[in-house]
Amino acid sequence: MYENIYRIKEIRNDSKGEEIVNNLLEKGWTFISAIQVGTPEAMDIVYVVGATKDIYESEKKDSNLEKLIDELSS
């Protein structure tokens, strides 16, 4: 299932995180994991999604989506 993953993205579950993950899943990205990060007092969730080379290359053409993902993931 994961052998064809070419790129991964880590996306924090903030105000736009769920929207971005769902958008990527609709476009063919694969859900890999949801991870809790932080301390017990300040816990966040990070979604990890991956794409094949074909899907990633087609998404790179949509620079607005890529820019939004990068801004929210950092």
Residue pairs with C-beta under 8 A, 6 or more apart in sequence:
1 30
2 30
2 32
2 50
4 52
4 53
5 30
5 32
5 50
5 51
5 52
6 50
6 51
6 52
6 53
6 55
6 56
7 50
7 51
7 53
7 56
8 32
8 48
8 49
8 50
8 51
9 24
9 29
9 48
9 49
9 50
9 51
9 69
9 73
10 46
10 47
10 48
10 73
11 17
11 20
11 21
11 46
11 47
11 48
11 49
11 69
11 72
11 73
12 44
12 45
12 46
12 47
12 72
12 73
13 34
13 44
13 45
13 46
13 47
14 44
14 72
16 68
16 72
17 45
17 47
17 72
20 68
20 69
20 72
21 31
21 47
21 49
23 65
24 49
24 51
24 59
24 69
25 31
25 49
27 55
27 58
27 59
28 51
28 52
28 55
29 49
29 50
29 51
29 55
29 59
30 49
30 50
30 51
31 47
31 48
31 49
32 48
32 49
32 50
33 47
33 48
34 45
34 46
34 47
34 48
35 45
35 46
35 47
35 48
36 43
36 44
36 45
37 43
37 44
37 45
37 46
38 44
51 59
59 65
59 66
60 66
